[in-house]
């Protein structure tokens, strides 16, 4: 393993362990499988970023740093003024003064697997509506300030790829979002109806809409 790069080794483990096929069979729902797949991809991207940020690093260096970060996360700290990292699936019923929703890109929200040629039009429509509902739930968790963030480029399995803003963003009134997403290509017209129909007073003047 030491003769390979960190990403080569991680990719080899993913492929040869069969972990993706395992979760595909083990998980009861497509939603749960997608979450597992995103976790694996996130770990791979973390390894790629680590490898790019330092010179002459080994897999052992990477794993030691990951272990150190994990142990720091487990230490007891005061609960106030902490940042909670949560999925949209887990925030129902919760509220926070400040909410930042990232990854508002086509392929992430809605997820790439929400629409498939293997599904009927009715199934695709239902999947899109579920993804739209998830975003609505996340948005309505904010009590004071809300930030919606999309990125122009993202690491996908270790390779930078250009991204397009989520079509759901185009369903929010332009009077609310302003021109933050204006330069990114228009969303697919087929994904627009039904609109999120978000009330304008849901977004306070200090809400943030941005790309980076």
Buried (B, 14 or more C-beta within 10 A) or exposed (E): EEEEBBBBBBBEEBEEEEBBEEBEEEBEEBBEBBBBBBEBBEEBBBBBEBBEEEEEBBBEBBEEBBEEEEEEEEEEEEEEEEEEEEEBEEBEEEEBEEBBBEBBBBBBBBBEBBBEEEBEEEEBBEBBEEBBEBBBBBBBBBEEBBBBBBBEEBBEEBEEEEBBBBBBBBBBEEEBBEEBBEEBEEBEEEBBEEEBEBEEEBBEEEBEBEBE
